């Protein structure tokens, strides 16, 4: 997994850990059925650390395939 951070100017606004996940095909927007438990497990295993979650926003259905530009 790769994560990228851009435009953050305040160190206090950053979390200790960022959990980035992509939902599965036909799942509603957000972190998905795998991402949410992953984030919850990460939080429970890192007491005292701040954990932010981010669900990647993209077309995740078979009716709107992503085509290269």
PQR file of N, CA, C, O and H, with PARSE charges and radii, in Angstrom:
ATOM      1  N   UNK A   1       0.836  -1.153   0.000 -0.4000 1.5000
ATOM      2  CA  UNK A   1       0.000   0.000   0.000 -0.0000 2.0000
ATOM      3  C   UNK A   1       0.891   1.228   0.000  0.5500 1.7000
ATOM      4  O   UNK A   1       1.900   1.273   0.703 -0.5500 1.4000
ATOM      5  N   UNK A   2       0.516   2.223  -0.789 -0.4000 1.5000
ATOM      6  CA  UNK A   2       1.235   3.496  -0.827 -0.0000 2.0000
ATOM      7  C   UNK A   2       0.305   4.593  -0.345  0.5500 1.7000
ATOM      8  O   UNK A   2      -0.888   4.596  -0.648 -0.5500 1.4000
ATOM      9  H   UNK A   2      -0.304   2.187  -1.360  0.4000 1.0000
ATOM     10  N   UNK A   3       0.858   5.506   0.397 -0.4000 1.5000
ATOM     11  CA  UNK A   3       0.086   6.680   0.783 -0.0000 2.0000
ATOM     12  C   UNK A   3       0.879   7.916   0.417  0.5500 1.7000
ATOM     13  O   UNK A   3       2.109   7.925   0.467 -0.5500 1.4000
ATOM     14  H   UNK A   3       1.827   5.503   0.643  0.4000 1.0000
ATOM     15  N   UNK A   4       0.160   8.949   0.052 -0.4000 1.5000
ATOM     16  CA  UNK A   4       0.780  10.208  -0.314 -0.0000 2.0000
ATOM     17  C   UNK A   4       0.106  11.311   0.478  0.5500 1.7000
ATOM     18  O   UNK A   4      -1.104  11.277   0.702 -0.5500 1.4000
ATOM     19  H   UNK A   4      -0.839   8.942   0.012  0.4000 1.0000
ATOM     20  N   UNK A   5       0.879  12.272   0.893 -0.4000 1.5000
ATOM     21  CA  UNK A   5       0.338  13.408   1.617 -0.0000 2.0000
ATOM     22  C   UNK A   5       0.729  14.676   0.878  0.5500 1.7000
ATOM     23  O   UNK A   5       1.895  14.874   0.537 -0.5500 1.4000
ATOM     24  H   UNK A   5       1.862  12.300   0.711  0.4000 1.0000
ATOM     25  N   UNK A   6      -0.253  15.532   0.635 -0.4000 1.5000
ATOM     26  CA  UNK A   6       0.042  16.782  -0.066 -0.0000 2.0000
ATOM     27  C   UNK A   6      -0.737  17.914   0.574  0.5500 1.7000
ATOM     28  O   UNK A   6      -1.883  17.737   0.988 -0.5500 1.4000
ATOM     29  H   UNK A   6      -1.201  15.372   0.912  0.4000 1.0000
ATOM     30  N   UNK A   7      -0.127  19.046   0.651 -0.4000 1.5000
ATOM     31  CA  UNK A   7      -0.807  20.240   1.114 -0.0000 2.0000
ATOM     32  C   UNK A   7      -0.995  20.346   2.611  0.5500 1.7000
ATOM     33  O   UNK A   7      -1.742  21.217   3.059 -0.5500 1.4000
ATOM     34  H   UNK A   7       0.804  19.190   0.315  0.4000 1.0000
ATOM     35  N   UNK A   8      -0.368  19.519   3.396 -0.4000 1.5000
ATOM     36  CA  UNK A   8      -0.495  19.626   4.846 -0.0000 2.0000
ATOM     37  C   UNK A   8       0.579  20.575   5.343  0.5500 1.7000
ATOM     38  O   UNK A   8       1.772  20.333   5.161 -0.5500 1.4000
ATOM     39  H   UNK A   8       0.239  18.812   3.032  0.4000 1.0000
ATOM     40  N   UNK A   9       0.142  21.659   5.975 -0.4000 1.5000
ATOM     41  CA  UNK A   9       1.105  22.656   6.428 -0.0000 2.0000
ATOM     42  C   UNK A   9       1.246  22.684   7.941  0.5500 1.7000
ATOM     43  O   UNK A   9       2.207  23.250   8.462 -0.5500 1.4000
ATOM     44  H   UNK A   9      -0.827  21.855   6.123  0.4000 1.0000
ATOM     45  N   UNK A  10       0.307  22.083   8.649 -0.4000 1.5000
ATOM     46  CA  UNK A  10       0.332  22.122  10.104 -0.0000 2.0000
ATOM     47  C   UNK A  10       0.630  20.731  10.647  0.5500 1.7000
ATOM     48  O   UNK A  10      -0.187  19.823  10.491 -0.5500 1.4000
ATOM     49  H   UNK A  10      -0.474  21.623   8.226  0.4000 1.0000
ATOM     50  N   UNK A  11       1.780  20.549  11.279 -0.4000 1.5000
ATOM     51  CA  UNK A  11       2.166  19.237  11.789 -0.0000 2.0000
ATOM     52  C   UNK A  11       1.171  18.728  12.819  0.5500 1.7000
ATOM     53  O   UNK A  11       0.989  17.516  12.939 -0.5500 1.4000
ATOM     54  H   UNK A  11       2.443  21.286  11.406  0.4000 1.0000
ATOM     55  N   UNK A  12       0.528  19.604  13.557 -0.4000 1.5000
ATOM     56  CA  UNK A  12      -0.437  19.186  14.569 -0.0000 2.0000
ATOM     57  C   UNK A  12      -1.680  18.562  13.943  0.5500 1.7000
ATOM     58  O   UNK A  12      -2.385  17.805  14.609 -0.5500 1.4000
ATOM     59  H   UNK A  12       0.675  20.588  13.459  0.4000 1.0000
ATOM     60  N   UNK A  13      -1.963  18.864  12.680 -0.4000 1.5000
ATOM     61  CA  UNK A  13      -3.143  18.331  12.005 -0.0000 2.0000
ATOM     62  C   UNK A  13      -2.927  16.912  11.490  0.5500 1.7000
ATOM     63  O   UNK A  13      -3.898  16.258  11.109 -0.5500 1.4000
ATOM     64  H   UNK A  13      -1.390  19.480  12.138  0.4000 1.0000
ATOM     65  N   UNK A  14      -1.726  16.425  11.464 -0.4000 1.5000
ATOM     66  CA  UNK A  14      -1.435  15.090  10.960 -0.0000 2.0000
ATOM     67  C   UNK A  14      -1.697  14.034  12.022  0.5500 1.7000
ATOM     68  O   UNK A  14      -1.480  14.256  13.214 -0.5500 1.4000
ATOM     69  H   UNK A  14      -0.937  16.956  11.774  0.4000 1.0000
ATOM     70  N   UNK A  15      -2.163  12.891  11.567 -0.4000 1.5000
ATOM     71  CA  UNK A  15      -2.350  11.753  12.463 -0.0000 2.0000
ATOM     72  C   UNK A  15      -1.056  10.956  12.523  0.5500 1.7000
ATOM     73  O   UNK A  15      -0.201  11.066  11.644 -0.5500 1.4000
ATOM     74  H   UNK A  15      -2.338  12.711  10.599  0.4000 1.0000
ATOM     75  N   UNK A  16      -0.926  10.154  13.568 -0.4000 1.5000
ATOM     76  CA  UNK A  16       0.225   9.257  13.656 -0.0000 2.0000
ATOM     77  C   UNK A  16       0.162   8.188  12.564  0.5500 1.7000
ATOM     78  O   UNK A  16       1.191   7.769  12.033 -0.5500 1.4000
ATOM     79  H   UNK A  16      -1.621  10.065  14.282  0.4000 1.0000
ATOM     80  N   UNK A  17      -1.057   7.751  12.236 -0.4000 1.5000
ATOM     81  CA  UNK A  17      -1.264   6.682  11.252 -0.0000 2.0000
ATOM     82  C   UNK A  17      -2.399   7.068  10.323  0.5500 1.7000
ATOM     83  O   UNK A  17      -3.421   7.583  10.776 -0.5500 1.4000
ATOM     84  H   UNK A  17      -1.892   8.091  12.667  0.4000 1.0000
ATOM     85  N   UNK A  18      -2.237   6.829   9.038 -0.4000 1.5000
ATOM     86  CA  UNK A  18      -3.289   7.033   8.047 -0.0000 2.0000
ATOM     87  C   UNK A  18      -3.642   5.674   7.452  0.5500 1.7000
ATOM     88  O   UNK A  18      -2.770   4.970   6.942 -0.5500 1.4000
ATOM     89  H   UNK A  18      -1.406   6.411   8.670  0.4000 1.0000
ATOM     90  N   UNK A  19      -4.921   5.306   7.520 -0.4000 1.5000
ATOM     91  CA  UNK A  19      -5.391   4.064   6.908 -0.0000 2.0000
ATOM     92  C   UNK A  19      -6.150   4.452   5.644  0.5500 1.7000
ATOM     93  O   UNK A  19      -7.196   5.097   5.715 -0.5500 1.4000
ATOM     94  H   UNK A  19      -5.629   5.878   7.935  0.4000 1.0000
ATOM     95  N   UNK A  20      -5.624   4.060   4.494 -0.4000 1.5000
ATOM     96  CA  UNK A  20      -6.235   4.371   3.208 -0.0000 2.0000
ATOM     97  C   UNK A  20      -6.728   3.064   2.600  0.5500 1.7000
ATOM     98  O   UNK A  20      -5.965   2.108   2.458 -0.5500 1.4000
ATOM     99  H   UNK A  20      -4.774   3.536   4.436  0.4000 1.0000
ATOM    100  N   UNK A  21      -8.013   3.031   2.243 -0.4000 1.5000
ATOM    101  CA  UNK A  21      -8.556   1.811   1.663 -0.0000 2.0000
ATOM    102  C   UNK A  21      -9.500   2.145   0.518  0.5500 1.7000
ATOM    103  O   UNK A  21     -10.025   3.255   0.430 -0.5500 1.4000
ATOM    104  H   UNK A  21      -8.632   3.807   2.358  0.4000 1.0000
ATOM    105  N   UNK A  22      -9.703   1.178  -0.346 -0.4000 1.5000
ATOM    106  CA  UNK A  22     -10.613   1.325  -1.481 -0.0000 2.0000
ATOM    107  C   UNK A  22     -11.736   0.310  -1.341  0.5500 1.7000
ATOM    108  O   UNK A  22     -11.492  -0.858  -1.039 -0.5500 1.4000
ATOM    109  H   UNK A  22      -9.276   0.277  -0.274  0.4000 1.0000
ATOM    110  N   UNK A  23     -12.947   0.751  -1.557 -0.4000 1.5000
ATOM    111  CA  UNK A  23     -14.108  -0.131  -1.454 -0.0000 2.0000
ATOM    112  C   UNK A  23     -14.135  -1.120  -2.604  0.5500 1.7000
ATOM    113  O   UNK A  23     -13.470  -0.932  -3.622 -0.5500 1.4000
ATOM    114  H   UNK A  23     -13.145   1.701  -1.802  0.4000 1.0000
ATOM    115  N   UNK A  24     -14.900  -2.158  -2.428 -0.4000 1.5000
ATOM    116  CA  UNK A  24     -15.040  -3.164  -3.475 -0.0000 2.0000
ATOM    117  C   UNK A  24     -16.114  -2.781  -4.477  0.5500 1.7000
ATOM    118  O   UNK A  24     -16.879  -1.842  -4.256 -0.5500 1.4000
ATOM    119  H   UNK A  24     -15.441  -2.311  -1.601  0.4000 1.0000
ATOM    120  N   UNK A  25     -16.166  -3.502  -5.557 -0.4000 1.5000
ATOM    121  CA  UNK A  25     -17.172  -3.282  -6.583 -0.0000 2.0000
ATOM    122  C   UNK A  25     -18.565  -3.342  -5.964  0.5500 1.7000
ATOM    123  O   UNK A  25     -18.880  -4.259  -5.205 -0.5500 1.4000
ATOM    124  H   UNK A  25     -15.545  -4.265  -5.736  0.4000 1.0000
ATOM    125  N   UNK A  26     -19.385  -2.365  -6.293 -0.4000 1.5000
ATOM    126  CA  UNK A  26     -20.770  -2.236  -5.871 -0.0000 2.0000
ATOM    127  C   UNK A  26     -20.960  -1.856  -4.398  0.5500 1.7000
ATOM    128  O   UNK A  26     -22.100  -1.758  -3.944 -0.5500 1.4000
ATOM    129  H   UNK A  26     -19.129  -1.620  -6.910  0.4000 1.0000
ATOM    130  N   UNK A  27     -19.891  -1.640  -3.648 -0.4000 1.5000
ATOM    131  CA  UNK A  27     -20.032  -1.157  -2.274 -0.0000 2.0000
ATOM    132  C   UNK A  27     -20.319   0.337  -2.294  0.5500 1.7000
ATOM    133  O   UNK A  27     -19.907   1.033  -3.222 -0.5500 1.4000
ATOM    134  H   UNK A  27     -18.965  -1.718  -4.017  0.4000 1.0000
ATOM    135  N   UNK A  28     -21.022   0.838  -1.280 -0.4000 1.5000
ATOM    136  CA  UNK A  28     -21.262   2.284  -1.217 -0.0000 2.0000
ATOM    137  C   UNK A  28     -19.957   3.031  -0.954  0.5500 1.7000
ATOM    138  O   UNK A  28     -19.000   2.441  -0.452 -0.5500 1.4000
ATOM    139  H   UNK A  28     -21.357   0.272  -0.527  0.4000 1.0000
ATOM    140  N   UNK A  29     -19.907   4.326  -1.287 -0.4000 1.5000
ATOM    141  CA  UNK A  29     -18.691   5.108  -1.048 -0.0000 2.0000
ATOM    142  C   UNK A  29     -18.221   5.021   0.398  0.5500 1.7000
ATOM    143  O   UNK A  29     -19.027   4.905   1.321 -0.5500 1.4000
ATOM    144  H   UNK A  29     -20.685   4.805  -1.695  0.4000 1.0000
ATOM    145  N   UNK A  30     -16.927   5.080   0.577 -0.4000 1.5000
ATOM    146  CA  UNK A  30     -16.321   4.998   1.901 -0.0000 2.0000
ATOM    147  C   UNK A  30     -15.181   3.997   1.905  0.5500 1.7000
ATOM    148  O   UNK A  30     -14.591   3.702   0.865 -0.5500 1.4000
ATOM    149  H   UNK A  30     -16.273   5.174  -0.173  0.4000 1.0000
ATOM    150  N   UNK A  31     -14.880   3.480   3.084 -0.4000 1.5000
ATOM    151  CA  UNK A  31     -13.738   2.583   3.246 -0.0000 2.0000
ATOM    152  C   UNK A  31     -14.051   1.136   2.897  0.5500 1.7000
ATOM    153  O   UNK A  31     -13.133   0.332   2.736 -0.5500 1.4000
ATOM    154  H   UNK A  31     -15.359   3.720   3.928  0.4000 1.0000
ATOM    155  N   UNK A  32     -15.318   0.789   2.778 -0.4000 1.5000
ATOM    156  CA  UNK A  32     -15.689  -0.563   2.383 -0.0000 2.0000
ATOM    157  C   UNK A  32     -15.717  -1.555   3.535  0.5500 1.7000
ATOM    158  O   UNK A  32     -15.370  -1.222   4.669 -0.5500 1.4000
ATOM    159  H   UNK A  32     -16.064   1.442   2.909  0.4000 1.0000
ATOM    160  N   UNK A  33     -16.132  -2.773   3.230 -0.4000 1.5000
ATOM    161  CA  UNK A  33     -16.295  -3.783   4.278 -0.0000 2.0000
ATOM    162  C   UNK A  33     -14.956  -4.293   4.811  0.5500 1.7000
ATOM    163  O   UNK A  33     -14.911  -4.877   5.894 -0.5500 1.4000
ATOM    164  H   UNK A  33     -16.414  -3.043   2.309  0.4000 1.0000
ATOM    165  N   UNK A  34     -13.894  -4.087   4.089 -0.4000 1.5000
ATOM    166  CA  UNK A  34     -12.565  -4.473   4.568 -0.0000 2.0000
ATOM    167  C   UNK A  34     -11.877  -3.298   5.261  0.5500 1.7000
ATOM    168  O   UNK A  34     -11.219  -3.480   6.286 -0.5500 1.4000
ATOM    169  H   UNK A  34     -13.931  -3.613   3.209  0.4000 1.0000
ATOM    170  N   UNK A  35     -12.024  -2.109   4.714 -0.4000 1.5000
ATOM    171  CA  UNK A  35     -11.335  -0.934   5.249 -0.0000 2.0000
ATOM    172  C   UNK A  35     -11.771  -0.543   6.653  0.5500 1.7000
ATOM    173  O   UNK A  35     -10.938  -0.172   7.479 -0.5500 1.4000
ATOM    174  H   UNK A  35     -12.558  -1.960   3.881  0.4000 1.0000
ATOM    175  N   UNK A  36     -13.070  -0.623   6.931 -0.4000 1.5000
ATOM    176  CA  UNK A  36     -13.554  -0.244   8.259 -0.0000 2.0000
ATOM    177  C   UNK A  36     -13.008  -1.153   9.359  0.5500 1.7000
ATOM    178  O   UNK A  36     -12.507  -0.644  10.361 -0.5500 1.4000
ATOM    179  H   UNK A  36     -13.747  -0.924   6.260  0.4000 1.0000
ATOM    180  N   UNK A  37     -13.087  -2.491   9.211 -0.4000 1.5000
ATOM    181  CA  UNK A  37     -12.484  -3.348  10.236 -0.0000 2.0000
ATOM    182  C   UNK A  37     -10.966  -3.166  10.338  0.5500 1.7000
ATOM    183  O   UNK A  37     -10.403  -3.267  11.428 -0.5500 1.4000
ATOM    184  H   UNK A  37     -13.494  -2.904   8.397  0.4000 1.0000
ATOM    185  N   UNK A  38     -10.310  -2.901   9.221 -0.4000 1.5000
ATOM    186  CA  UNK A  38      -8.870  -2.653   9.249 -0.0000 2.0000
ATOM    187  C   UNK A  38      -8.567  -1.410  10.087  0.5500 1.7000
ATOM    188  O   UNK A  38      -7.654  -1.424  10.912 -0.5500 1.4000
ATOM    189  H   UNK A  38     -10.767  -2.819   8.335  0.4000 1.0000
ATOM    190  N   UNK A  39      -9.317  -0.357   9.879 -0.4000 1.5000
ATOM    191  CA  UNK A  39      -9.115   0.875  10.641 -0.0000 2.0000
ATOM    192  C   UNK A  39      -9.413   0.650  12.122  0.5500 1.7000
ATOM    193  O   UNK A  39      -8.661   1.106  12.983 -0.5500 1.4000
ATOM    194  H   UNK A  39     -10.059  -0.345   9.208  0.4000 1.0000
ATOM    195  N   UNK A  40     -10.499  -0.047  12.418 -0.4000 1.5000
ATOM    196  CA  UNK A  40     -10.847  -0.323  13.821 -0.0000 2.0000
ATOM    197  C   UNK A  40      -9.764  -1.159  14.496  0.5500 1.7000
ATOM    198  O   UNK A  40      -9.387  -0.885  15.636 -0.5500 1.4000
ATOM    199  H   UNK A  40     -11.110  -0.418  11.719  0.4000 1.0000
ATOM    200  N   UNK A  41      -9.266  -2.173  13.799 -0.4000 1.5000
ATOM    201  CA  UNK A  41      -8.202  -3.009  14.357 -0.0000 2.0000
ATOM    202  C   UNK A  41      -6.921  -2.241  14.572  0.5500 1.7000
ATOM    203  O   UNK A  41      -6.217  -2.452  15.560 -0.5500 1.4000
ATOM    204  H   UNK A  41      -9.573  -2.396  12.874  0.4000 1.0000
ATOM    205  N   UNK A  42      -6.618  -1.349  13.649 -0.4000 1.5000
ATOM    206  CA  UNK A  42      -5.413  -0.526  13.776 -0.0000 2.0000
ATOM    207  C   UNK A  42      -5.517   0.366  15.009  0.5500 1.7000
ATOM    208  O   UNK A  42      -4.564   0.487  15.779 -0.5500 1.4000
ATOM    209  H   UNK A  42      -7.189  -1.177  12.846  0.4000 1.0000
ATOM    210  N   UNK A  43      -6.689   0.993  15.190 -0.4000 1.5000
ATOM    211  CA  UNK A  43      -6.895   1.855  16.353 -0.0000 2.0000
ATOM    212  C   UNK A  43      -6.752   1.083  17.666  0.5500 1.7000
ATOM    213  O   UNK A  43      -6.145   1.575  18.617 -0.5500 1.4000
ATOM    214  H   UNK A  43      -7.463   0.895  14.564  0.4000 1.0000
ATOM    215  N   UNK A  44      -7.311  -0.120  17.714 -0.4000 1.5000
ATOM    216  CA  UNK A  44      -7.271  -0.884  18.965 -0.0000 2.0000
ATOM    217  C   UNK A  44      -5.868  -1.400  19.281  0.5500 1.7000
ATOM    218  O   UNK A  44      -5.549  -1.643  20.444 -0.5500 1.4000
ATOM    219  H   UNK A  44      -7.804  -0.519  16.941  0.4000 1.0000
ATOM    220  N   UNK A  45      -5.030  -1.568  18.264 -0.4000 1.5000
ATOM    221  CA  UNK A  45      -3.680  -2.076  18.481 -0.0000 2.0000
ATOM    222  C   UNK A  45      -2.638  -0.981  18.698  0.5500 1.7000
ATOM    223  O   UNK A  45      -1.478  -1.260  19.002 -0.5500 1.4000
ATOM    224  H   UNK A  45      -5.289  -1.370  17.318  0.4000 1.0000
ATOM    225  N   UNK A  46      -3.068   0.258  18.536 -0.4000 1.5000
ATOM    226  CA  UNK A  46      -2.148   1.384  18.721 -0.0000 2.0000
ATOM    227  C   UNK A  46      -2.717   2.387  19.720  0.5500 1.7000
ATOM    228  O   UNK A  46      -2.987   3.532  19.358 -0.5500 1.4000
ATOM    229  H   UNK A  46      -4.010   0.484  18.289  0.4000 1.0000
ATOM    230  N   UNK A  47      -2.902   1.971  20.966 -0.4000 1.5000
ATOM    231  CA  UNK A  47      -3.446   2.907  21.948 -0.0000 2.0000
ATOM    232  C   UNK A  47      -2.537   4.122  22.115  0.5500 1.7000
ATOM    233  O   UNK A  47      -1.312   4.005  22.138 -0.5500 1.4000
ATOM    234  H   UNK A  47      -2.682   1.040  21.259  0.4000 1.0000
ATOM    235  N   UNK A  48      -3.152   5.261  22.229 -0.4000 1.5000
ATOM    236  CA  UNK A  48      -2.385   6.493  22.396 -0.0000 2.0000
ATOM    237  C   UNK A  48      -1.945   7.130  21.092  0.5500 1.7000
ATOM    238  O   UNK A  48      -1.380   8.224  21.102 -0.5500 1.4000
ATOM    239  H   UNK A  48      -4.147   5.357  22.211  0.4000 1.0000
ATOM    240  N   UNK A  49      -2.192   6.467  19.969 -0.4000 1.5000
ATOM    241  CA  UNK A  49      -1.840   7.020  18.651 -0.0000 2.0000
ATOM    242  C   UNK A  49      -3.108   7.504  17.963  0.5500 1.7000
ATOM    243  O   UNK A  49      -4.171   6.902  18.109 -0.5500 1.4000
ATOM    244  H   UNK A  49      -2.651   5.579  19.962  0.4000 1.0000
ATOM    245  N   UNK A  50      -2.991   8.587  17.218 -0.4000 1.5000
ATOM    246  CA  UNK A  50      -4.134   9.063  16.443 -0.0000 2.0000
ATOM    247  C   UNK A  50      -4.155   8.344  15.098  0.5500 1.7000
ATOM    248  O   UNK A  50      -3.123   8.186  14.447 -0.5500 1.4000
ATOM    249  H   UNK A  50      -2.127   9.076  17.100  0.4000 1.0000
ATOM    250  N   UNK A  51      -5.342   7.914  14.697 -0.4000 1.5000
ATOM    251  CA  UNK A  51      -5.508   7.154  13.451 -0.0000 2.0000
ATOM    252  C   UNK A  51      -6.597   7.817  12.625  0.5500 1.7000
ATOM    253  O   UNK A  51      -7.733   7.945  13.082 -0.5500 1.4000
ATOM    254  H   UNK A  51      -6.181   8.042  15.226  0.4000 1.0000
ATOM    255  N   UNK A  52      -6.262   8.236  11.416 -0.4000 1.5000
ATOM    256  CA  UNK A  52      -7.239   8.774  10.468 -0.0000 2.0000
ATOM    257  C   UNK A  52      -7.524   7.728   9.413  0.5500 1.7000
ATOM    258  O   UNK A  52      -6.649   6.937   9.061 -0.5500 1.4000
ATOM    259  H   UNK A  52      -5.340   8.132  11.044  0.4000 1.0000
ATOM    260  N   UNK A  53      -8.751   7.723   8.905 -0.4000 1.5000
ATOM    261  CA  UNK A  53      -9.116   6.811   7.828 -0.0000 2.0000
ATOM    262  C   UNK A  53      -9.546   7.607   6.611  0.5500 1.7000
ATOM    263  O   UNK A  53     -10.076   8.712   6.728 -0.5500 1.4000
ATOM    264  H   UNK A  53      -9.462   8.366   9.191  0.4000 1.0000
ATOM    265  N   UNK A  54      -9.312   7.038   5.459 -0.4000 1.5000
ATOM    266  CA  UNK A  54      -9.682   7.679   4.201 -0.0000 2.0000
ATOM    267  C   UNK A  54     -10.100   6.610   3.212  0.5500 1.7000
ATOM    268  O   UNK A  54      -9.324   5.706   2.903 -0.5500 1.4000
ATOM    269  H   UNK A  54      -8.882   6.141   5.364  0.4000 1.0000
ATOM    270  N   UNK A  55     -11.320   6.708   2.717 -0.4000 1.5000
ATOM    271  CA  UNK A  55     -11.797   5.820   1.664 -0.0000 2.0000
ATOM    272  C   UNK A  55     -11.562   6.471   0.318  0.5500 1.7000
ATOM    273  O   UNK A  55     -12.024   7.587   0.082 -0.5500 1.4000
ATOM    274  H   UNK A  55     -11.951   7.443   2.968  0.4000 1.0000
ATOM    275  N   UNK A  56     -10.855   5.795  -0.563 -0.4000 1.5000
ATOM    276  CA  UNK A  56     -10.539   6.328  -1.890 -0.0000 2.0000
ATOM    277  C   UNK A  56     -11.836   6.516  -2.678  0.5500 1.7000
ATOM    278  O   UNK A  56     -12.669   5.611  -2.728 -0.5500 1.4000
ATOM    279  H   UNK A  56     -10.480   4.888  -0.371  0.4000 1.0000
ATOM    280  N   UNK A  57     -12.005   7.674  -3.286 -0.4000 1.5000
ATOM    281  CA  UNK A  57     -13.198   7.991  -4.066 -0.0000 2.0000
ATOM    282  C   UNK A  57     -12.956   7.637  -5.531  0.5500 1.7000
ATOM    283  O   UNK A  57     -12.140   8.268  -6.202 -0.5500 1.4000
ATOM    284  H   UNK A  57     -11.329   8.410  -3.245  0.4000 1.0000
ATOM    285  N   UNK A  58     -13.661   6.636  -6.015 -0.4000 1.5000
ATOM    286  CA  UNK A  58     -13.538   6.236  -7.417 -0.0000 2.0000
ATOM    287  C   UNK A  58     -14.784   5.457  -7.829  0.5500 1.7000
ATOM    288  O   UNK A  58     -15.557   5.018  -6.978 -0.5500 1.4000
ATOM    289  H   UNK A  58     -14.324   6.123  -5.469  0.4000 1.0000
ATOM    290  N   UNK A  59     -14.974   5.291  -9.125 -0.4000 1.5000
ATOM    291  CA  UNK A  59     -16.120   4.528  -9.627 -0.0000 2.0000
ATOM    292  C   UNK A  59     -15.871   3.048  -9.356  0.5500 1.7000
ATOM    293  O   UNK A  59     -14.972   2.445  -9.942 -0.5500 1.4000
ATOM    294  H   UNK A  59     -14.347   5.648  -9.816  0.4000 1.0000
ATOM    295  N   UNK A  60     -16.667   2.471  -8.471 -0.4000 1.5000
ATOM    296  CA  UNK A  60     -16.451   1.071  -8.085 -0.0000 2.0000
ATOM    297  C   UNK A  60     -17.647   0.220  -8.466  0.5500 1.7000
ATOM    298  O   UNK A  60     -18.106  -0.602  -7.674 -0.5500 1.4000
ATOM    299  H   UNK A  60     -17.397   2.961  -7.995  0.4000 1.0000
ATOM    300  N   UNK A  61     -18.150   0.411  -9.662 -0.4000 1.5000
ATOM    301  CA  UNK A  61     -19.232  -0.440 -10.103 -0.0000 2.0000
ATOM    302  C   UNK A  61     -18.975  -0.904 -11.531  0.5500 1.7000
ATOM    303  O   UNK A  61     -18.190  -0.301 -12.263 -0.5500 1.4000
ATOM    304  H   UNK A  61     -17.777   1.079 -10.305  0.4000 1.0000
ATOM    305  N   UNK A  62     -19.632  -1.956 -11.904 -0.4000 1.5000
ATOM    306  CA  UNK A  62     -19.390  -2.552 -13.226 -0.0000 2.0000
ATOM    307  C   UNK A  62     -20.033  -1.747 -14.345  0.5500 1.7000
ATOM    308  O   UNK A  62     -19.697  -1.937 -15.514 -0.5500 1.4000
ATOM    309  H   UNK A  62     -20.270  -2.446 -11.309  0.4000 1.0000
ATOM    310  N   UNK A  63     -20.956  -0.849 -14.002 -0.4000 1.5000
ATOM    311  CA  UNK A  63     -21.625  -0.049 -15.021 -0.0000 2.0000
ATOM    312  C   UNK A  63     -20.857   1.193 -15.415  0.5500 1.7000
ATOM    313  O   UNK A  63     -21.128   1.780 -16.462 -0.5500 1.4000
ATOM    314  H   UNK A  63     -21.229  -0.694 -13.052  0.4000 1.0000
ATOM    315  N   UNK A  64     -19.897   1.608 -14.592 -0.4000 1.5000
ATOM    316  CA  UNK A  64     -19.080   2.783 -14.882 -0.0000 2.0000
ATOM    317  C   UNK A  64     -17.605   2.419 -14.792  0.5500 1.7000
ATOM    318  O   UNK A  64     -16.917   2.863 -13.873 -0.5500 1.4000
ATOM    319  H   UNK A  64     -19.677   1.131 -13.742  0.4000 1.0000
ATOM    320  N   UNK A  65     -17.112   1.625 -15.723 -0.4000 1.5000
ATOM    321  CA  UNK A  65     -15.686   1.254 -15.642 -0.0000 2.0000
ATOM    322  C   UNK A  65     -14.787   2.463 -15.837  0.5500 1.7000
ATOM    323  O   UNK A  65     -15.126   3.399 -16.562 -0.5500 1.4000
ATOM    324  H   UNK A  65     -17.671   1.264 -16.470  0.4000 1.0000
ATOM    325  N   UNK A  66     -13.662   2.429 -15.195 -0.4000 1.5000
ATOM    326  CA  UNK A  66     -12.688   3.504 -15.335 -0.0000 2.0000
ATOM    327  C   UNK A  66     -11.881   3.235 -16.585  0.5500 1.7000
ATOM    328  O   UNK A  66     -11.289   2.165 -16.734 -0.5500 1.4000
ATOM    329  H   UNK A  66     -13.386   1.668 -14.606  0.4000 1.0000
ATOM    330  N   UNK A  67     -11.856   4.199 -17.480 -0.4000 1.5000
ATOM    331  CA  UNK A  67     -11.105   4.040 -18.726 -0.0000 2.0000
ATOM    332  C   UNK A  67      -9.891   4.964 -18.697  0.5500 1.7000
ATOM    333  O   UNK A  67      -9.980   6.100 -18.230 -0.5500 1.4000
ATOM    334  H   UNK A  67     -12.337   5.067 -17.359  0.4000 1.0000
ATOM    335  N   UNK A  68      -8.770   4.480 -19.192 -0.4000 1.5000
ATOM    336  CA  UNK A  68      -7.582   5.356 -19.232 -0.0000 2.0000
ATOM    337  C   UNK A  68      -7.824   6.546 -20.137  0.5500 1.7000
ATOM    338  O   UNK A  68      -8.556   6.459 -21.123 -0.5500 1.4000
ATOM    339  H   UNK A  68      -8.698   3.557 -19.572  0.4000 1.0000
ATOM    340  N   UNK A  69      -7.199   7.659 -19.786 -0.4000 1.5000
ATOM    341  CA  UNK A  69      -7.361   8.871 -20.609 -0.0000 2.0000
ATOM    342  C   UNK A  69      -6.207   9.020 -21.562  0.5500 1.7000
ATOM    343  O   UNK A  69      -6.165   9.977 -22.336 -0.5500 1.4000
ATOM    344  H   UNK A  69      -6.604   7.729 -18.985  0.4000 1.0000
TER
END
